[in-house]
Amino acid sequence: MEKPDLSTQRLIIRRFTLDDAEEMFDLASDPAVGRMAGWPPHVTIDDSIDFIEKGMDREDLYGLFSRTTRRMIGCIELFREPNILKKGPKDAEIGYWIGSRYWNQGYATEALGRLLEYAVATGVPKVWAQCLTNNPASARVLIKCGFKLDHRSLSENPMLGEVIVDFYSLSLRRRARRCTVLFEQERHVIRQRDLTVNVPDVILAELDALIHSEDIRSGQYVGCRFRLALGLR
């Protein structure tokens, strides 16, 4: 299946290539990043090459790149077959990390929101995520995107030893219904601003069709893209 364009206003979200290894090593060799994400820092560029090569077989592993500089910012992945957190037959897990020099700039929230739109569009009913209890910044990102704390567990991490991990979940069925209501409201905003933004009638017709479509997931997904294109978010 052809992948949709996952990029956002500030981020290019795309598959990795081996040409990205040097920039990945620059970010992933930072011990602060691995410590918060729960994996050992890359010691040589070969570690980054190995990660990219193995990731080529993973369906939804993406690099995050700045639209302005084209430099790598981080990584995000939607796991369709999670080993630990999956409870429902179609549940998925999401994970991400951001280079430390890009922390506290909203990039993780922006990327996570985009991947959740994609998950809704591809029929994922529920997404799980986990973060270390001592990583409140990641927890804030999850909560901002609608996740709720499900449970807390003591785990053994190869790098950090015994750690406490918080597990979060988000029902995308509820998210789809909520976004559809917001999308309906957005249509009225567009109509009221029609003379200002000069929205073509063909786009308004497509918005009407999506709002009244029985395929809520598709309507939510494309609707979010229209809001981005029209600068109304």
C-alpha positions in Angstrom: 0.0 0.0 0.0 1.3 3.4 -0.9 2.1 5.5 2.1 0.5 8.9 2.5 2.6 12.1 3.0 3.1 12.2 6.8 4.9 15.5 6.9 3.7 18.4 9.0 4.1 22.2 9.0 7.6 21.9 10.5 8.6 18.3 10.0 9.4 16.0 7.1 8.5 12.6 8.3 10.0 9.9 6.0 11.6 6.5 5.8 15.3 6.4 6.7 18.1 5.8 4.1 21.7 4.9 4.8 22.6 8.5 3.9 21.0 9.4 7.3 23.5 7.4 9.3 25.8 10.2 10.1 23.1 12.6 11.4 21.5 9.7 13.3 24.8 9.0 15.0 25.2 12.7 15.9 21.9 12.5 17.9 21.8 8.9 19.1 25.4 8.9 20.5 24.2 11.4 23.2 23.9 9.4 26.4 21.0 11.8 27.6 18.8 10.6 24.7 19.3 6.9 25.3 18.9 7.3 29.0 15.5 8.9 28.6 14.4 6.4 25.9 15.8 3.3 27.6 18.4 2.2 25.1 22.2 2.4 25.0 23.8 5.3 23.1 25.3 4.5 19.7 29.0 4.0 20.2 30.1 4.2 16.5 28.4 5.1 13.3 28.1 1.4 12.6 25.5 1.2 15.3 23.4 3.8 13.4 24.0 2.0 10.1 22.8 -1.2 11.7 19.7 0.4 13.1 18.8 1.9 9.7 19.4 -1.4 7.9 17.3 -3.4 10.3 14.6 -0.8 10.2 14.1 -1.0 6.5 12.0 -4.1 7.1 9.8 -2.3 9.7 6.6 -1.0 8.2 6.2 2.3 10.0 9.6 3.4 11.2 10.3 7.1 10.3 12.9 9.7 10.7 11.9 13.3 11.7 13.6 16.0 9.7 13.4 19.8 10.0 11.6 21.4 7.0 13.9 24.4 7.4 17.3 22.8 7.8 16.6 19.3 6.4 18.6 18.1 9.4 17.4 15.0 11.4 15.6 15.8 14.6 14.6 12.3 15.9 12.7 9.1 15.2 9.2 7.8 15.5 7.6 4.4 15.0 4.1 2.9 15.0 4.5 -0.8 16.0 1.6 -2.8 14.4 2.7 -6.0 16.3 3.8 -4.9 19.7 5.1 -7.7 22.0 4.2 -6.3 25.4 1.5 -3.7 25.4 -0.9 -5.1 22.8 -4.2 -6.1 24.4 -6.7 -6.0 21.5 -6.1 -7.9 18.2 -5.5 -4.6 16.2 -3.9 -2.5 19.0 -0.6 -0.8 18.2 2.2 0.8 20.1 4.0 4.0 19.4 7.5 5.1 20.3 9.7 8.1 19.6 12.8 9.9 20.6 14.1 13.4 19.9 17.7 14.7 19.8 18.5 16.6 23.0 19.2 19.9 21.2 15.6 19.8 19.9 13.9 19.1 23.3 11.1 21.4 24.5 10.3 22.8 21.1 7.1 20.8 20.4 8.5 18.5 17.8 7.5 15.2 19.6 4.0 16.4 20.1 3.7 17.5 16.4 5.1 14.1 15.2 3.0 12.0 17.5 -0.1 13.9 16.6 0.5 13.2 12.9 1.2 9.5 13.4 -2.0 9.2 15.4 -3.9 10.7 12.5 -2.3 8.0 10.3 -3.2 5.3 12.8 -6.8 6.4 12.7 -6.8 6.4 8.9 -5.4 2.8 8.8 -8.0 1.3 11.3 -6.0 1.1 14.5 -8.5 1.2 17.4 -6.1 1.7 20.3 -2.5 2.9 20.7 -0.2 2.1 23.6 2.9 4.0 24.7 5.4 3.7 27.5 7.9 6.0 29.2 10.1 5.9 32.2 8.6 7.5 35.3 11.6 9.8 35.6 10.9 11.2 32.0 8.1 13.7 32.7 8.7 15.5 29.4 7.7 12.4 27.5 4.7 11.9 29.7 3.5 15.5 29.0 3.7 14.8 25.3 1.6 11.7 25.6 -1.0 13.5 27.8 -1.1 16.5 25.5 -2.0 14.1 22.6 -4.8 12.5 24.6 -3.2 9.5 26.2 -4.3 8.4 29.7 -2.1 6.5 32.2 -3.2 2.9 32.2 -0.8 1.3 34.7 2.7 1.5 36.2 5.1 -1.5 36.3 8.6 -2.4 37.6 10.7 -3.6 34.7 14.3 -4.7 34.0 16.1 -2.6 31.4 19.4 -3.9 29.9 20.9 -0.4 30.1 19.4 1.1 33.2 18.7 -2.0 35.4 15.5 -2.0 37.4 13.2 0.9 36.3 9.6 2.0 36.8 7.7 2.3 33.6 4.4 4.1 33.0 2.1 2.6 30.4 -0.3 4.9 28.5 -3.2 4.2 26.2 -5.4 6.1 23.8 -8.6 4.9 22.2 -8.6 6.1 18.6 -12.3 5.3 18.1 -13.1 8.0 20.6 -10.6 10.3 19.0 -12.1 9.7 15.6 -15.6 10.7 16.9 -14.2 13.8 18.7 -12.2 14.9 15.6 -15.2 14.4 13.4 -17.2 16.8 15.6 -14.3 19.3 15.5 -14.2 18.8 11.7 -17.9 19.7 11.5 -17.2 22.9 13.5 -14.2 23.7 11.3 -16.4 23.6 8.2 -18.5 26.5 9.6 -15.3 28.4 10.4 -14.2 27.9 6.8 -17.5 29.1 5.5 -17.4 32.2 7.6 -13.9 33.0 6.4 -14.6 32.1 2.8 -14.1 35.6 1.5 -10.9 36.0 3.5 -9.1 32.8 2.7 -10.8 32.3 -0.7 -11.5 28.6 -0.3 -12.5 27.1 -3.7 -16.0 25.7 -3.9 -14.6 22.3 -4.9 -12.8 22.1 -1.6 -15.9 23.0 0.4 -17.8 20.3 -1.5 -15.2 17.8 -0.6 -15.3 18.8 3.0 -19.1 18.4 3.0 -18.7 14.9 1.5 -16.1 13.9 4.1 -18.2 15.3 7.0 -21.2 13.2 6.0 -19.2 10.2 5.0 -19.8 6.9 6.8 -16.0 6.4 6.9 -15.3 8.5 9.9 -11.6 7.5 10.0 -11.1 8.7 6.4 -13.0 11.9 7.1 -10.9 12.7 10.1 -7.6 11.9 8.4 -8.2 14.0 5.3 -10.0 16.7 7.3 -6.9 17.3 9.4 -4.9 17.6 6.2 -7.3 20.3 4.8 -7.1 22.2 8.1 -3.3 22.2 7.8 -3.4 23.3 4.1 -5.8 26.2 4.9 -3.8 27.4 7.9 -6.8 27.1 10.3 -5.1 24.9 13.0 
